[in-house]
Amino acid sequence: MMTVSGIFALTGMGALVAREVKYSWMKTPAGRTIQRLEQVQPPKLVKEYQLGGVQQEEEKPEWKVPDEKYSVFIPQIGAISRVIPEVDAGDPGIYQAALKQGVAEAAGLGHPGQAETTYLFAHSVESKVDIARYNAVFYLLHKLVAGDKIEVVYQGRLYKYEVTGREILAATDVKYLVPQSQEEKLVLATCYPPGTTWKRLVVIAKRV
C-alpha cells in the first residue's frame, strides 16, 4: 500500500507543501525570532582573496548549491535551483528547453558582480500538481516583499541581494531585457497570474 509520503514523492507536491508550511510559519512571531537569530550568526568563511591590495574574506553559502557555476536560492520561499546562463528569452524553443533544467538567465544582459541587470526567469503554475511537471521554481515568487533576501552563486562566488520592489508588466513589456549599465540589479521574472501567459511578475533586487 502506498504511503502518503510516497504519493507526495510521485506528484511533486510534498516539497511544495513543505515550502508553503515553512513560509507561513516564518511569518509567525516565533518564526521571525528564529530569522533574527539566524541573521546574527557569523558568516562561514572559506577562503581569502586580494581586492585592491587588501585581504578580503569570502563567505560560503549556507545552503546546498546545485551547481557551483551558477545557482540561485530564495530562502523566504524555499526556492533553490541551478541557473542556465545566456538563454535566448525571445526563442520559445530554446528557453522552454532551458526551463526544464532550472532557472534561465536572459542572454545579452549582465551577470552577478557586474554593474548591469541580471535577468533570471522561470515557470510559475496555477495548480500544485503541476509544480514538478513544469519545474515551476518561481511558484511562490509573488509572495516576496521588499527586504526579502536572495542569494546567487556565480562562478564559485556568493552574491547577496535584497528585494526592493516588484511590478506587474504586460507580456510584451521588455524594459528589463534592455541592456543597462547604471548599477548592478537582479531581476526575477515569471508568468502572472500563475499558469497563464497574460502578464509578467518581476521582482527587483539590489546588491548588498
N, C-alpha and C positions, 0 to 999 in steps of 0.2 A: 504493500500500500504506500502511495506517495505521501510524503510528509508535506506540511505547509512550507518548510524551508526549501524542499525540493521543487515545489510549484513555483515559488518565488525565483529560484535559480533559473528555471526554464523560461519564465516570462520576462525576466529582467526587472521585475517590479520590486524585488527585495531591496536592492541598492537604493532605488528611488524612495521607497517608504522610509528607509533609514535616514536618507538625506533630509526628507521633509520633517521627520520627527526631530532630528538634530537641530534643524533650522528653527523650528517652533520653540524647542527647549532653550536655545541660546537667547531667545527674546525674553525669557523669564528673569526675575531678579537673581536667582541662583546662577543661571547661565551667564548673565552679564558679569557676575562676580568672577566666575571662572575665566571669562575672557580677559578681564582686567589683570588677574593674576598671571595668566599666560603671557600677557604683553610686557610684564615687567621682568620676565625671565631673561637672563643674559643670553645673547645670541651665540650659537655654536660657531666656532671659527675653525676653518680647515687649512688655510694657508695664508701666507703674507705675500704681498707684491709691492713693487715700487710704483708710485704715482707722483710725478713732479719732484722726484728726489726724496719723497717722504715715504717711510714704510707704512703700508696700509694693511689692515686685516680684512679678509674676505669672509662673509657669512656663508654658512652652509644651510641649504634648505632643510626644514624640519618635517618634510613630507617625502613620500616615496616618489621619486622623479621617474616618470615613464621613459623619458628619453633625454639624456644629458645635452643633446644638441639643441633641443627646443621643446619646452613643455610649459603648461600654464596650470595654475592652481588658484581657485577662488574659495577660500575657507568658509565664507559666510553661507555658501550654498552647496558646499561639498563637491564642487566640480573640479575634476582633475583630468588632464589629457595631454598627449603628445601634440605637437603643432607641426603641421605640414607647411613648409616655407614656400614662398614665391608661387602661389596658386593664382591662376588667371580667374579673377572674380567675374569676368564677363563671358566666360565659356562654361555653360551648364555641364557639359560632358566632362570637363576637367575638374571643376570644383565639386561636383557630386561624387566623383570617384575619390577625391581627397577627403571629403567629409565622412566617408565610410571608415577612414583610418584614424580620424581625430579632428581637431580644430584646424581650420585653414588660415594661413596668413596671406592677405592680398598682395599680389605681386606689384612691383613698381613703386612701393612706398618705403617707409623706414623699417628698421629693426630695433629691438631694445638696445638702449645705450646711445642711440643717435638722436640728434635734435630734429626729429621728424615724427610723423604719425605712423605707429604700428597698428595695423587693422587686422583683427582676428575675428573670424565668423564661424558659426556652427549651427546645427539644426536645433529647432525647438518644435515640440509636438503638442497636440491638444490632449491626446489620450495617454495615460500612464503605460498602457500595454504596448505603445509604440516606441518607448524610450530605447530599448535595446535594438529594436528593428531598424531605427533610423539613426542610432548613435547620437541621440539628442543631448549633447553635453551641456548646452545652454538652456535646458528646460526651465530652470528656475532663475534665469538671468533677470527677469522682471522684478525680482524681489530685492535686488541690490539698491542701496541708497548711498547718498553722499557719506563719505567716511569709511565705507567698507574697503577691505584690503584685497589686493590682487598680487600674486607673485608669479614671475616668469623666470624660467631658467633658459638662457640662450648661450650657446657655445660654452657650456660649463659654468657660466657666471649667473649669479642670482640678482634679479632686478625686482624692486618693490614699487608698487603703485597704490594710489588711494583714489577711490571714486569721487569725482567732483560733480557729476550730474548725469542725466540721461535725456534722450529725446526720442520721440516717435516721428519717423520720417516716411514720406511716400516711397514706394518701392523703387521709383525712378530717381530719387534724390541721391546723388553720388558725391556730395560735398566732402565727405570724409575719405573718399577714394581718390581725391586730387592731391598730388604731392605737395607737402608743406614743409617748411624748414625753420619756422619761428621758434619752436620749442618741442621738447620730447613729450609725446602724448600717446596713450594707449587707448584704442577704441575696440570695444567688443560689440559685435552685431549679430542679430538673429531675426528670424521672421516674426511678425506680430500682426494680429494675435497668434498665439501658438497654434500650429497646424495649418496656417494659411500663408499666402504669399502677398497679402494685401499691402502690408506696410513693413517697416523695419524698426526694431528697437535697437538703439545704440546706447551703450554705456561708456562714458568718457572718464578717463583716469589720468592723474598726473604722477610723475616720478617722485618718490620720496626717499 
